[in-house]
Amino acid sequence: MTLYDAKVGGEYQIRELLVEDAVTRRLEALGLNEGTKILILNRKKKGALILKVRGTRLALGKHIASHIEIREM
């Protein structure tokens, strides 16, 4: 399952980041590493996701969210 397919209010764990190396490094710097637990807070109309990672709220666009593999907690 990808992060883009996640349901609002669900808790998930990141399995794998399947984006470009530069984007992967940036996401890891923001705390999105393999094994990190995340909570989906909201979904915007144009595809952006609002999520909570280690106490911080992040917004990810549809392109990046659809290339992050997750599993349910």
N, CA, C and O atoms as a CHARMM CRD file, in Angstrom:
* protein
*
  292
    1    1 MET  N      0.84700  -1.16900   0.00000 PROA 1      0.00000
    2    1 MET  CA     0.00000   0.00000   0.00000 PROA 1      0.00000
    3    1 MET  C      0.89600   1.23600   0.00000 PROA 1      0.00000
    4    1 MET  O      1.96900   1.23400   0.60200 PROA 1      0.00000
    5    2 THR  N      0.45000   2.28200  -0.67500 PROA 2      0.00000
    6    2 THR  CA     1.22700   3.52100  -0.67500 PROA 2      0.00000
    7    2 THR  C      0.63200   4.51800   0.31900 PROA 2      0.00000
    8    2 THR  O     -0.51200   4.38000   0.75200 PROA 2      0.00000
    9    3 LEU  N      1.40900   5.49200   0.66100 PROA 3      0.00000
   10    3 LEU  CA     0.95700   6.52700   1.59700 PROA 3      0.00000
   11    3 LEU  C     -0.24500   7.26800   1.03100 PROA 3      0.00000
   12    3 LEU  O     -1.12600   7.68100   1.78500 PROA 3      0.00000
   13    4 TYR  N     -0.29500   7.44100  -0.28100 PROA 4      0.00000
   14    4 TYR  CA    -1.41700   8.14800  -0.89500 PROA 4      0.00000
   15    4 TYR  C     -2.73000   7.39200  -0.71800 PROA 4      0.00000
   16    4 TYR  O     -3.79400   8.01100  -0.71500 PROA 4      0.00000
   17    5 ASP  N     -2.68000   6.07100  -0.57200 PROA 5      0.00000
   18    5 ASP  CA    -3.87400   5.24900  -0.38900 PROA 5      0.00000
   19    5 ASP  C     -4.34400   5.20000   1.06400 PROA 5      0.00000
   20    5 ASP  O     -5.40300   4.64000   1.34700 PROA 5      0.00000
   21    6 ALA  N     -3.58500   5.77000   1.97300 PROA 6      0.00000
   22    6 ALA  CA    -3.89800   5.70100   3.40600 PROA 6      0.00000
   23    6 ALA  C     -5.17300   6.46400   3.72600 PROA 6      0.00000
   24    6 ALA  O     -5.52400   7.43000   3.04900 PROA 6      0.00000
   25    7 LYS  N     -5.85700   6.01300   4.76700 PROA 7      0.00000
   26    7 LYS  CA    -7.09700   6.63700   5.20200 PROA 7      0.00000
   27    7 LYS  C     -6.82900   7.64600   6.31600 PROA 7      0.00000
   28    7 LYS  O     -5.95400   7.43800   7.15700 PROA 7      0.00000
   29    8 VAL  N     -7.58500   8.73100   6.31100 PROA 8      0.00000
   30    8 VAL  CA    -7.46700   9.76600   7.33700 PROA 8      0.00000
   31    8 VAL  C     -7.76900   9.15500   8.70100 PROA 8      0.00000
   32    8 VAL  O     -8.76100   8.44500   8.86800 PROA 8      0.00000
   33    9 GLY  N     -6.91000   9.43700   9.66600 PROA 9      0.00000
   34    9 GLY  CA    -7.05900   8.91500  11.01800 PROA 9      0.00000
   35    9 GLY  C     -6.31900   7.61000  11.24300 PROA 9      0.00000
   36    9 GLY  O     -6.24000   7.13300  12.37500 PROA 9      0.00000
   37   10 GLY  N     -5.77500   7.02500  10.18600 PROA 10     0.00000
   38   10 GLY  CA    -5.07100   5.75300  10.31400 PROA 10     0.00000
   39   10 GLY  C     -3.63200   5.91900  10.76000 PROA 10     0.00000
   40   10 GLY  O     -2.99100   6.93100  10.47900 PROA 10     0.00000
   41   11 GLU  N     -3.13100   4.90700  11.46200 PROA 11     0.00000
   42   11 GLU  CA    -1.72800   4.87800  11.87700 PROA 11     0.00000
   43   11 GLU  C     -1.00500   3.84700  11.02400 PROA 11     0.00000
   44   11 GLU  O     -1.48000   2.72700  10.83700 PROA 11     0.00000
   45   12 TYR  N      0.14600   4.24700  10.51400 PROA 12     0.00000
   46   12 TYR  CA     0.90300   3.40300   9.59500 PROA 12     0.00000
   47   12 TYR  C      2.38100   3.43800   9.94200 PROA 12     0.00000
   48   12 TYR  O      2.82600   4.25000  10.75300 PROA 12     0.00000
   49   13 GLN  N      3.12700   2.55000   9.32000 PROA 13     0.00000
   50   13 GLN  CA     4.57400   2.50400   9.47300 PROA 13     0.00000
   51   13 GLN  C      5.18300   2.51800   8.07600 PROA 13     0.00000
   52   13 GLN  O      4.70800   1.82000   7.18000 PROA 13     0.00000
   53   14 ILE  N      6.22000   3.30200   7.89400 PROA 14     0.00000
   54   14 ILE  CA     6.86300   3.39900   6.59100 PROA 14     0.00000
   55   14 ILE  C      7.68200   2.14700   6.32400 PROA 14     0.00000
   56   14 ILE  O      8.50300   1.74000   7.14700 PROA 14     0.00000
   57   15 ARG  N      7.45000   1.54000   5.16200 PROA 15     0.00000
   58   15 ARG  CA     8.20300   0.35800   4.73900 PROA 15     0.00000
   59   15 ARG  C      9.37800   0.73700   3.85700 PROA 15     0.00000
   60   15 ARG  O     10.49200   0.25000   4.04900 PROA 15     0.00000
   61   16 GLU  N      9.12300   1.62000   2.87700 PROA 16     0.00000
   62   16 GLU  CA    10.17400   1.92800   1.90600 PROA 16     0.00000
   63   16 GLU  C      9.89300   3.25900   1.22000 PROA 16     0.00000
   64   16 GLU  O      8.74200   3.58900   0.93600 PROA 16     0.00000
   65   17 LEU  N     10.95500   4.02200   0.95600 PROA 17     0.00000
   66   17 LEU  CA    10.85900   5.27000   0.20000 PROA 17     0.00000
   67   17 LEU  C     11.31900   4.98400  -1.22500 PROA 17     0.00000
   68   17 LEU  O     12.46900   4.60100  -1.43900 PROA 17     0.00000
   69   18 LEU  N     10.44300   5.16400  -2.19000 PROA 18     0.00000
   70   18 LEU  CA    10.75000   4.84300  -3.58600 PROA 18     0.00000
   71   18 LEU  C     10.80600   6.10100  -4.44700 PROA 18     0.00000
   72   18 LEU  O     10.28200   6.12000  -5.56000 PROA 18     0.00000
   73   19 VAL  N     11.43600   7.13800  -3.93600 PROA 19     0.00000
   74   19 VAL  CA    11.56600   8.40100  -4.65700 PROA 19     0.00000
   75   19 VAL  C     13.03500   8.63300  -5.00500 PROA 19     0.00000
   76   19 VAL  O     13.90000   7.84200  -4.63200 PROA 19     0.00000
   77   20 GLU  N     13.30700   9.71100  -5.71500 PROA 20     0.00000
   78   20 GLU  CA    14.67500  10.04500  -6.11000 PROA 20     0.00000
   79   20 GLU  C     15.56700  10.21700  -4.87600 PROA 20     0.00000
   80   20 GLU  O     15.08300  10.51300  -3.78400 PROA 20     0.00000
   81   21 ASP  N     16.85800  10.03000  -5.06500 PROA 21     0.00000
   82   21 ASP  CA    17.79900  10.09300  -3.93900 PROA 21     0.00000
   83   21 ASP  C     17.74000  11.42500  -3.19600 PROA 21     0.00000
   84   21 ASP  O     17.77100  11.45000  -1.96600 PROA 21     0.00000
   85   22 ALA  N     17.65800  12.52200  -3.92600 PROA 22     0.00000
   86   22 ALA  CA    17.62300  13.83500  -3.27200 PROA 22     0.00000
   87   22 ALA  C     16.36500  13.98500  -2.41900 PROA 22     0.00000
   88   22 ALA  O     16.42200  14.52300  -1.31300 PROA 22     0.00000
   89   23 VAL  N     15.24900  13.51500  -2.92500 PROA 23     0.00000
   90   23 VAL  CA    13.99200  13.59200  -2.17700 PROA 23     0.00000
   91   23 VAL  C     14.04500  12.66300  -0.96800 PROA 23     0.00000
   92   23 VAL  O     13.57800  13.01900   0.11400 PROA 23     0.00000
   93   24 THR  N     14.61700  11.46700  -1.15500 PROA 24     0.00000
   94   24 THR  CA    14.76900  10.52400  -0.05000 PROA 24     0.00000
   95   24 THR  C     15.57600  11.13700   1.08100 PROA 24     0.00000
   96   24 THR  O     15.19300  11.02700   2.24500 PROA 24     0.00000
   97   25 ARG  N     16.68900  11.78000   0.75200 PROA 25     0.00000
   98   25 ARG  CA    17.52300  12.41400   1.78900 PROA 25     0.00000
   99   25 ARG  C     16.75100  13.50800   2.51900 PROA 25     0.00000
  100   25 ARG  O     16.87900  13.65000   3.73500 PROA 25     0.00000
  101   26 ARG  N     15.95700  14.27800   1.79200 PROA 26     0.00000
  102   26 ARG  CA    15.19100  15.35200   2.41600 PROA 26     0.00000
  103   26 ARG  C     14.11100  14.78900   3.34100 PROA 26     0.00000
  104   26 ARG  O     13.91600  15.29000   4.44800 PROA 26     0.00000
  105   27 LEU  N     13.41700  13.75700   2.89000 PROA 27     0.00000
  106   27 LEU  CA    12.38800  13.13200   3.72300 PROA 27     0.00000
  107   27 LEU  C     12.99200  12.52100   4.97800 PROA 27     0.00000
  108   27 LEU  O     12.41200  12.61700   6.06000 PROA 27     0.00000
  109   28 GLU  N     14.15000  11.89700   4.83900 PROA 28     0.00000
  110   28 GLU  CA    14.82000  11.32100   6.00300 PROA 28     0.00000
  111   28 GLU  C     15.25200  12.41300   6.97500 PROA 28     0.00000
  112   28 GLU  O     15.21200  12.21400   8.18900 PROA 28     0.00000
  113   29 ALA  N     15.66300  13.55900   6.45300 PROA 29     0.00000
  114   29 ALA  CA    16.03200  14.68000   7.32500 PROA 29     0.00000
  115   29 ALA  C     14.81700  15.20600   8.09000 PROA 29     0.00000
  116   29 ALA  O     14.95300  15.74300   9.18900 PROA 29     0.00000
  117   30 LEU  N     13.63300  15.04900   7.50500 PROA 30     0.00000
  118   30 LEU  CA    12.40300  15.48400   8.16000 PROA 30     0.00000
  119   30 LEU  C     11.83700  14.42300   9.10900 PROA 30     0.00000
  120   30 LEU  O     10.84700  14.66800   9.80000 PROA 30     0.00000
  121   31 GLY  N     12.46600  13.24800   9.13900 PROA 31     0.00000
  122   31 GLY  CA    12.03800  12.20400  10.06500 PROA 31     0.00000
  123   31 GLY  C     11.30000  11.04500   9.42400 PROA 31     0.00000
  124   31 GLY  O     10.88600  10.12200  10.12600 PROA 31     0.00000
  125   32 LEU  N     11.12400  11.06600   8.10800 PROA 32     0.00000
  126   32 LEU  CA    10.43100   9.98200   7.40900 PROA 32     0.00000
  127   32 LEU  C     11.43300   8.91200   7.00700 PROA 32     0.00000
  128   32 LEU  O     11.91900   8.90200   5.87600 PROA 32     0.00000
  129   33 ASN  N     11.73800   8.01900   7.92600 PROA 33     0.00000
  130   33 ASN  CA    12.67100   6.92200   7.67700 PROA 33     0.00000
  131   33 ASN  C     11.90400   5.61600   7.66000 PROA 33     0.00000
  132   33 ASN  O     10.75700   5.55800   8.10300 PROA 33     0.00000
  133   34 GLU  N     12.53600   4.56400   7.15000 PROA 34     0.00000
  134   34 GLU  CA    11.90600   3.24300   7.19200 PROA 34     0.00000
  135   34 GLU  C     11.66300   2.85800   8.64800 PROA 34     0.00000
  136   34 GLU  O     12.55200   2.98500   9.49000 PROA 34     0.00000
  137   35 GLY  N     10.45800   2.38800   8.93400 PROA 35     0.00000
  138   35 GLY  CA    10.10700   2.00500  10.29000 PROA 35     0.00000
  139   35 GLY  C      9.44500   3.10200  11.10100 PROA 35     0.00000
  140   35 GLY  O      8.93600   2.83300  12.18900 PROA 35     0.00000
  141   36 THR  N      9.43600   4.32700  10.60600 PROA 36     0.00000
  142   36 THR  CA     8.82800   5.44600  11.33000 PROA 36     0.00000
  143   36 THR  C      7.30800   5.30800  11.35100 PROA 36     0.00000
  144   36 THR  O      6.69200   4.96000  10.34300 PROA 36     0.00000
  145   37 LYS  N      6.71400   5.58300  12.50400 PROA 37     0.00000
  146   37 LYS  CA     5.25800   5.55000  12.63500 PROA 37     0.00000
  147   37 LYS  C      4.69500   6.91100  12.25700 PROA 37     0.00000
  148   37 LYS  O      5.24100   7.94700  12.63500 PROA 37     0.00000
  149   38 ILE  N      3.59000   6.89800  11.50000 PROA 38     0.00000
  150   38 ILE  CA     2.96100   8.14200  11.06300 PROA 38     0.00000
  151   38 ILE  C      1.45200   8.05700  11.29300 PROA 38     0.00000
  152   38 ILE  O      0.87800   6.97000  11.36200 PROA 38     0.00000
  153   39 LEU  N      0.82900   9.22400  11.41000 PROA 39     0.00000
  154   39 LEU  CA    -0.61200   9.34100  11.57200 PROA 39     0.00000
  155   39 LEU  C     -1.12200  10.27300  10.47700 PROA 39     0.00000
  156   39 LEU  O     -0.60000  11.37500  10.30700 PROA 39     0.00000
  157   40 ILE  N     -2.13800   9.83600   9.73400 PROA 40     0.00000
  158   40 ILE  CA    -2.70900  10.65900   8.67200 PROA 40     0.00000
  159   40 ILE  C     -3.73800  11.59200   9.30700 PROA 40     0.00000
  160   40 ILE  O     -4.72700  11.13500   9.88000 PROA 40     0.00000
  161   41 LEU  N     -3.50300  12.89800   9.20300 PROA 41     0.00000
  162   41 LEU  CA    -4.37500  13.88300   9.82800 PROA 41     0.00000
  163   41 LEU  C     -5.45800  14.39200   8.89200 PROA 41     0.00000
  164   41 LEU  O     -6.59800  14.58400   9.31500 PROA 41     0.00000
  165   42 ASN  N     -5.11500  14.61600   7.61100 PROA 42     0.00000
  166   42 ASN  CA    -6.07600  15.21800   6.69500 PROA 42     0.00000
  167   42 ASN  C     -5.65200  14.96500   5.25700 PROA 42     0.00000
  168   42 ASN  O     -4.49000  14.67000   4.97900 PROA 42     0.00000
  169   43 ARG  N     -6.60600  15.08400   4.35800 PROA 43     0.00000
  170   43 ARG  CA    -6.35100  14.95700   2.92400 PROA 43     0.00000
  171   43 ARG  C     -6.96700  16.18100   2.24400 PROA 43     0.00000
  172   43 ARG  O     -8.15900  16.44800   2.39700 PROA 43     0.00000
  173   44 LYS  N     -6.16300  16.91000   1.50500 PROA 44     0.00000
  174   44 LYS  CA    -6.64700  18.10400   0.81500 PROA 44     0.00000
  175   44 LYS  C     -7.23400  17.73300  -0.54600 PROA 44     0.00000
  176   44 LYS  O     -6.96500  16.65000  -1.06700 PROA 44     0.00000
  177   45 LYS  N     -8.02500  18.61900  -1.11400 PROA 45     0.00000
  178   45 LYS  CA    -8.72700  18.34300  -2.35900 PROA 45     0.00000
  179   45 LYS  C     -7.80300  18.08800  -3.54600 PROA 45     0.00000
  180   45 LYS  O     -8.12900  17.27700  -4.41200 PROA 45     0.00000
  181   46 LYS  N     -6.68100  18.75200  -3.60100 PROA 46     0.00000
  182   46 LYS  CA    -5.78400  18.58500  -4.74200 PROA 46     0.00000
  183   46 LYS  C     -4.79500  17.44300  -4.55400 PROA 46     0.00000
  184   46 LYS  O     -3.85600  17.31800  -5.34000 PROA 46     0.00000
  185   47 GLY  N     -4.97700  16.61400  -3.54400 PROA 47     0.00000
  186   47 GLY  CA    -4.15800  15.42700  -3.38200 PROA 47     0.00000
  187   47 GLY  C     -3.11500  15.47400  -2.28900 PROA 47     0.00000
  188   47 GLY  O     -2.49800  14.45100  -1.99300 PROA 47     0.00000
  189   48 ALA  N     -2.89700  16.62100  -1.68200 PROA 48     0.00000
  190   48 ALA  CA    -1.88800  16.71600  -0.62700 PROA 48     0.00000
  191   48 ALA  C     -2.36500  16.00200   0.63300 PROA 48     0.00000
  192   48 ALA  O     -3.55800  15.98300   0.93800 PROA 48     0.00000
  193   49 LEU  N     -1.42200  15.41700   1.35500 PROA 49     0.00000
  194   49 LEU  CA    -1.71200  14.74300   2.61800 PROA 49     0.00000
  195   49 LEU  C     -1.06100  15.50200   3.75700 PROA 49     0.00000
  196   49 LEU  O      0.07600  15.95900   3.63700 PROA 49     0.00000
  197   50 ILE  N     -1.77500  15.63500   4.85700 PROA 50     0.00000
  198   50 ILE  CA    -1.21900  16.21400   6.07100 PROA 50     0.00000
  199   50 ILE  C     -1.00800  15.04200   7.02600 PROA 50     0.00000
  200   50 ILE  O     -1.94500  14.30100   7.32200 PROA 50     0.00000
  201   51 LEU  N      0.22300  14.87700   7.50700 PROA 51     0.00000
  202   51 LEU  CA     0.50400  13.76800   8.40200 PROA 51     0.00000
  203   51 LEU  C      1.32900  14.21200   9.58400 PROA 51     0.00000
  204   51 LEU  O      1.99500  15.24700   9.55100 PROA 51     0.00000
  205   52 LYS  N      1.27500  13.40900  10.63300 PROA 52     0.00000
  206   52 LYS  CA     2.03300  13.69700  11.85000 PROA 52     0.00000
  207   52 LYS  C      3.16200  12.68600  11.94500 PROA 52     0.00000
  208   52 LYS  O      2.94000  11.47500  11.94200 PROA 52     0.00000
  209   53 VAL  N      4.37900  13.21000  12.03100 PROA 53     0.00000
  210   53 VAL  CA     5.58100  12.38300  12.10800 PROA 53     0.00000
  211   53 VAL  C      6.40300  12.86500  13.29200 PROA 53     0.00000
  212   53 VAL  O      6.87600  14.00100  13.31000 PROA 53     0.00000
  213   54 ARG  N      6.56900  11.99500  14.28300 PROA 54     0.00000
  214   54 ARG  CA     7.38600  12.31900  15.46600 PROA 54     0.00000
  215   54 ARG  C      7.01400  13.66900  16.08200 PROA 54     0.00000
  216   54 ARG  O      7.88800  14.44900  16.46000 PROA 54     0.00000
  217   55 GLY  N      5.70600  13.93600  16.17900 PROA 55     0.00000
  218   55 GLY  CA     5.23400  15.16200  16.80900 PROA 55     0.00000
  219   55 GLY  C      5.18600  16.37900  15.91400 PROA 55     0.00000
  220   55 GLY  O      4.82200  17.46100  16.37400 PROA 55     0.00000
  221   56 THR  N      5.54400  16.23400  14.64700 PROA 56     0.00000
  222   56 THR  CA     5.56700  17.34800  13.70700 PROA 56     0.00000
  223   56 THR  C      4.57200  17.10400  12.58300 PROA 56     0.00000
  224   56 THR  O      4.44800  15.98200  12.09200 PROA 56     0.00000
  225   57 ARG  N      3.86700  18.14800  12.17600 PROA 57     0.00000
  226   57 ARG  CA     2.93300  18.02700  11.05000 PROA 57     0.00000
  227   57 ARG  C      3.67600  18.30600   9.75100 PROA 57     0.00000
  228   57 ARG  O      4.42300  19.27900   9.64800 PROA 57     0.00000
  229   58 LEU  N      3.46300  17.44300   8.75800 PROA 58     0.00000
  230   58 LEU  CA     4.06600  17.60200   7.44100 PROA 58     0.00000
  231   58 LEU  C      2.99000  17.51800   6.37400 PROA 58     0.00000
  232   58 LEU  O      1.97800  16.83900   6.55200 PROA 58     0.00000
  233   59 ALA  N      3.21000  18.20600   5.27200 PROA 59     0.00000
  234   59 ALA  CA     2.33100  18.09300   4.11100 PROA 59     0.00000
  235   59 ALA  C      3.15200  17.50200   2.97000 PROA 59     0.00000
  236   59 ALA  O      4.25300  17.96600   2.67600 PROA 59     0.00000
  237   60 LEU  N      2.60000  16.47100   2.33200 PROA 60     0.00000
  238   60 LEU  CA     3.26100  15.84200   1.19200 PROA 60     0.00000
  239   60 LEU  C      2.32500  15.86600   0.00400 PROA 60     0.00000
  240   60 LEU  O      1.12500  15.62900   0.14300 PROA 60     0.00000
  241   61 GLY  N      2.87300  16.15200  -1.16600 PROA 61     0.00000
  242   61 GLY  CA     2.08200  16.14800  -2.38500 PROA 61     0.00000
  243   61 GLY  C      1.77400  14.73500  -2.85800 PROA 61     0.00000
  244   61 GLY  O      2.33700  13.75600  -2.36800 PROA 61     0.00000
  245   62 LYS  N      0.86600  14.65700  -3.82200 PROA 62     0.00000
  246   62 LYS  CA     0.41100  13.37200  -4.34400 PROA 62     0.00000
  247   62 LYS  C      1.56100  12.56800  -4.95300 PROA 62     0.00000
  248   62 LYS  O      1.64200  11.35800  -4.73900 PROA 62     0.00000
  249   63 HSD  N      2.44500  13.21300  -5.70200 PROA 63     0.00000
  250   63 HSD  CA     3.53700  12.49800  -6.36900 PROA 63     0.00000
  251   63 HSD  C      4.45100  11.79700  -5.36200 PROA 63     0.00000
  252   63 HSD  O      4.78700  10.62600  -5.53500 PROA 63     0.00000
  253   64 ILE  N      4.84600  12.50500  -4.32900 PROA 64     0.00000
  254   64 ILE  CA     5.73800  11.91000  -3.32800 PROA 64     0.00000
  255   64 ILE  C      4.98800  10.86500  -2.50100 PROA 64     0.00000
  256   64 ILE  O      5.51900   9.78300  -2.24800 PROA 64     0.00000
  257   65 ALA  N      3.76400  11.17700  -2.07900 PROA 65     0.00000
  258   65 ALA  CA     2.99100  10.24900  -1.25000 PROA 65     0.00000
  259   65 ALA  C      2.70900   8.93500  -1.97400 PROA 65     0.00000
  260   65 ALA  O      2.61900   7.88500  -1.33700 PROA 65     0.00000
  261   66 SER  N      2.57200   8.98300  -3.28100 PROA 66     0.00000
  262   66 SER  CA     2.27100   7.75900  -4.02300 PROA 66     0.00000
  263   66 SER  C      3.50900   6.89600  -4.25500 PROA 66     0.00000
  264   66 SER  O      3.40500   5.80500  -4.81500 PROA 66     0.00000
  265   67 HSD  N      4.67700   7.37400  -3.83300 PROA 67     0.00000
  266   67 HSD  CA     5.91800   6.60400  -3.97700 PROA 67     0.00000
  267   67 HSD  C      6.52200   6.22600  -2.62700 PROA 67     0.00000
  268   67 HSD  O      7.71400   5.93300  -2.54200 PROA 67     0.00000
  269   68 ILE  N      5.71400   6.23200  -1.58000 PROA 68     0.00000
  270   68 ILE  CA     6.15100   5.81100  -0.24800 PROA 68     0.00000
  271   68 ILE  C      5.31700   4.59300   0.15500 PROA 68     0.00000
  272   68 ILE  O      4.09600   4.68500   0.28600 PROA 68     0.00000
  273   69 GLU  N      5.96800   3.47800   0.34500 PROA 69     0.00000
  274   69 GLU  CA     5.28900   2.24300   0.73700 PROA 69     0.00000
  275   69 GLU  C      5.09500   2.22500   2.25700 PROA 69     0.00000
  276   69 GLU  O      6.00900   2.55700   3.01300 PROA 69     0.00000
  277   70 ILE  N      3.89000   1.83200   2.69400 PROA 70     0.00000
  278   70 ILE  CA     3.56200   1.79300   4.11600 PROA 70     0.00000
  279   70 ILE  C      2.87100   0.47600   4.45600 PROA 70     0.00000
  280   70 ILE  O      2.48200  -0.28900   3.57400 PROA 70     0.00000
  281   71 ARG  N      2.72800   0.23100   5.76500 PROA 71     0.00000
  282   71 ARG  CA     1.90300  -0.88800   6.25200 PROA 71     0.00000
  283   71 ARG  C      1.12900  -0.39300   7.46800 PROA 71     0.00000
  284   71 ARG  O      1.56900   0.49700   8.19600 PROA 71     0.00000
  285   72 GLU  N     -0.04300  -1.00200   7.66200 PROA 72     0.00000
  286   72 GLU  CA    -0.89500  -0.59000   8.78800 PROA 72     0.00000
  287   72 GLU  C     -0.29700  -1.03200  10.11300 PROA 72     0.00000
  288   72 GLU  O      0.41500  -2.03200  10.19500 PROA 72     0.00000
  289   73 MET  N     -0.60400  -0.26400  11.14500 PROA 73     0.00000
  290   73 MET  CA    -0.15100  -0.58100  12.49800 PROA 73     0.00000
  291   73 MET  C     -1.20200  -1.41200  13.18900 PROA 73     0.00000
  292   73 MET  O     -1.02600  -1.79300  14.34600 PROA 73     0.00000
